[in-house]
Amino acid sequence: MTLFYVLNKQIIAIINNIPDEKRSYLCDIGNNELKTLDWLIQDYYEHMEHHLKKQIFK
């Protein structure tokens, strides 16, 4: 659990330091599908919320 905590704290620090104007940058998430960096951040948040609420702390 410590590794999980430390890695996610680093991810949060990185996200918090992304300038607002860069959140609209496009990322290729595979199969030539482009999403904004903001979408990717939100998707990560929802993915983590799913695991925390429904699998770890149920």
PyMOL CGO cylinders between C-alpha atoms (Angstrom):
from pymol import cmd
from pymol.cgo import CYLINDER

trace = [
    CYLINDER, 0.00, 0.00, 0.00, 2.94, 2.33, 0.59, 0.3, 1, 1, 1, 1, 1, 1,
    CYLINDER, 2.94, 2.33, 0.59, 4.10, 2.12, -3.04, 0.3, 1, 1, 1, 1, 1, 1,
    CYLINDER, 4.10, 2.12, -3.04, 0.53, 2.82, -4.22, 0.3, 1, 1, 1, 1, 1, 1,
    CYLINDER, 0.53, 2.82, -4.22, 0.34, 5.87, -1.94, 0.3, 1, 1, 1, 1, 1, 1,
    CYLINDER, 0.34, 5.87, -1.94, 3.74, 7.26, -2.92, 0.3, 1, 1, 1, 1, 1, 1,
    CYLINDER, 3.74, 7.26, -2.92, 3.17, 6.81, -6.66, 0.3, 1, 1, 1, 1, 1, 1,
    CYLINDER, 3.17, 6.81, -6.66, -0.22, 8.48, -6.53, 0.3, 1, 1, 1, 1, 1, 1,
    CYLINDER, -0.22, 8.48, -6.53, 1.14, 11.39, -4.50, 0.3, 1, 1, 1, 1, 1, 1,
    CYLINDER, 1.14, 11.39, -4.50, 3.69, 11.90, -7.27, 0.3, 1, 1, 1, 1, 1, 1,
    CYLINDER, 3.69, 11.90, -7.27, 0.99, 11.73, -9.92, 0.3, 1, 1, 1, 1, 1, 1,
    CYLINDER, 0.99, 11.73, -9.92, -1.08, 14.31, -8.03, 0.3, 1, 1, 1, 1, 1, 1,
    CYLINDER, -1.08, 14.31, -8.03, 1.93, 16.62, -7.76, 0.3, 1, 1, 1, 1, 1, 1,
    CYLINDER, 1.93, 16.62, -7.76, 2.54, 16.32, -11.51, 0.3, 1, 1, 1, 1, 1, 1,
    CYLINDER, 2.54, 16.32, -11.51, -1.12, 16.98, -12.34, 0.3, 1, 1, 1, 1, 1, 1,
    CYLINDER, -1.12, 16.98, -12.34, -1.21, 20.00, -10.02, 0.3, 1, 1, 1, 1, 1, 1,
    CYLINDER, -1.21, 20.00, -10.02, 1.77, 21.50, -11.86, 0.3, 1, 1, 1, 1, 1, 1,
    CYLINDER, 1.77, 21.50, -11.86, 0.35, 21.19, -15.39, 0.3, 1, 1, 1, 1, 1, 1,
    CYLINDER, 0.35, 21.19, -15.39, -0.43, 24.67, -16.69, 0.3, 1, 1, 1, 1, 1, 1,
    CYLINDER, -0.43, 24.67, -16.69, -4.11, 25.14, -17.55, 0.3, 1, 1, 1, 1, 1, 1,
    CYLINDER, -4.11, 25.14, -17.55, -3.34, 25.99, -21.17, 0.3, 1, 1, 1, 1, 1, 1,
    CYLINDER, -3.34, 25.99, -21.17, -1.67, 22.59, -21.65, 0.3, 1, 1, 1, 1, 1, 1,
    CYLINDER, -1.67, 22.59, -21.65, -4.66, 20.58, -20.44, 0.3, 1, 1, 1, 1, 1, 1,
    CYLINDER, -4.66, 20.58, -20.44, -6.20, 20.86, -23.90, 0.3, 1, 1, 1, 1, 1, 1,
    CYLINDER, -6.20, 20.86, -23.90, -3.18, 19.16, -25.53, 0.3, 1, 1, 1, 1, 1, 1,
    CYLINDER, -3.18, 19.16, -25.53, -4.05, 15.96, -27.37, 0.3, 1, 1, 1, 1, 1, 1,
    CYLINDER, -4.05, 15.96, -27.37, -2.71, 12.56, -26.30, 0.3, 1, 1, 1, 1, 1, 1,
    CYLINDER, -2.71, 12.56, -26.30, -2.76, 9.41, -28.41, 0.3, 1, 1, 1, 1, 1, 1,
    CYLINDER, -2.76, 9.41, -28.41, -4.27, 6.76, -26.12, 0.3, 1, 1, 1, 1, 1, 1,
    CYLINDER, -4.27, 6.76, -26.12, -3.84, 3.98, -28.65, 0.3, 1, 1, 1, 1, 1, 1,
    CYLINDER, -3.84, 3.98, -28.65, -5.48, 2.93, -31.90, 0.3, 1, 1, 1, 1, 1, 1,
    CYLINDER, -5.48, 2.93, -31.90, -4.94, 6.51, -33.13, 0.3, 1, 1, 1, 1, 1, 1,
    CYLINDER, -4.94, 6.51, -33.13, -7.57, 7.71, -30.63, 0.3, 1, 1, 1, 1, 1, 1,
    CYLINDER, -7.57, 7.71, -30.63, -6.84, 11.24, -29.44, 0.3, 1, 1, 1, 1, 1, 1,
    CYLINDER, -6.84, 11.24, -29.44, -8.05, 12.62, -26.12, 0.3, 1, 1, 1, 1, 1, 1,
    CYLINDER, -8.05, 12.62, -26.12, -7.16, 15.80, -24.28, 0.3, 1, 1, 1, 1, 1, 1,
    CYLINDER, -7.16, 15.80, -24.28, -4.78, 15.71, -21.34, 0.3, 1, 1, 1, 1, 1, 1,
    CYLINDER, -4.78, 15.71, -21.34, -7.69, 16.94, -19.23, 0.3, 1, 1, 1, 1, 1, 1,
    CYLINDER, -7.69, 16.94, -19.23, -9.76, 13.92, -20.35, 0.3, 1, 1, 1, 1, 1, 1,
    CYLINDER, -9.76, 13.92, -20.35, -6.87, 11.60, -19.46, 0.3, 1, 1, 1, 1, 1, 1,
    CYLINDER, -6.87, 11.60, -19.46, -6.57, 13.11, -15.97, 0.3, 1, 1, 1, 1, 1, 1,
    CYLINDER, -6.57, 13.11, -15.97, -10.33, 12.77, -15.39, 0.3, 1, 1, 1, 1, 1, 1,
    CYLINDER, -10.33, 12.77, -15.39, -10.29, 9.18, -16.68, 0.3, 1, 1, 1, 1, 1, 1,
    CYLINDER, -10.29, 9.18, -16.68, -7.44, 8.32, -14.29, 0.3, 1, 1, 1, 1, 1, 1,
    CYLINDER, -7.44, 8.32, -14.29, -9.35, 9.88, -11.39, 0.3, 1, 1, 1, 1, 1, 1,
    CYLINDER, -9.35, 9.88, -11.39, -12.49, 7.89, -12.21, 0.3, 1, 1, 1, 1, 1, 1,
    CYLINDER, -12.49, 7.89, -12.21, -10.47, 4.70, -12.61, 0.3, 1, 1, 1, 1, 1, 1,
    CYLINDER, -10.47, 4.70, -12.61, -8.81, 5.18, -9.21, 0.3, 1, 1, 1, 1, 1, 1,
    CYLINDER, -8.81, 5.18, -9.21, -12.14, 6.05, -7.58, 0.3, 1, 1, 1, 1, 1, 1,
    CYLINDER, -12.14, 6.05, -7.58, -13.60, 2.80, -8.93, 0.3, 1, 1, 1, 1, 1, 1,
    CYLINDER, -13.60, 2.80, -8.93, -10.79, 0.72, -7.45, 0.3, 1, 1, 1, 1, 1, 1,
    CYLINDER, -10.79, 0.72, -7.45, -10.73, 2.53, -4.12, 0.3, 1, 1, 1, 1, 1, 1,
    CYLINDER, -10.73, 2.53, -4.12, -14.48, 2.57, -3.48, 0.3, 1, 1, 1, 1, 1, 1,
    CYLINDER, -14.48, 2.57, -3.48, -15.51, -0.74, -5.01, 0.3, 1, 1, 1, 1, 1, 1,
    CYLINDER, -15.51, -0.74, -5.01, -12.51, -2.96, -4.45, 0.3, 1, 1, 1, 1, 1, 1,
    CYLINDER, -12.51, -2.96, -4.45, -10.20, -1.68, -1.72, 0.3, 1, 1, 1, 1, 1, 1,
    CYLINDER, -10.20, -1.68, -1.72, -12.50, 0.06, 0.79, 0.3, 1, 1, 1, 1, 1, 1,
    CYLINDER, -12.50, 0.06, 0.79, -15.81, -1.68, 0.10, 0.3, 1, 1, 1, 1, 1, 1,
]
cmd.load_cgo(trace, "trace")
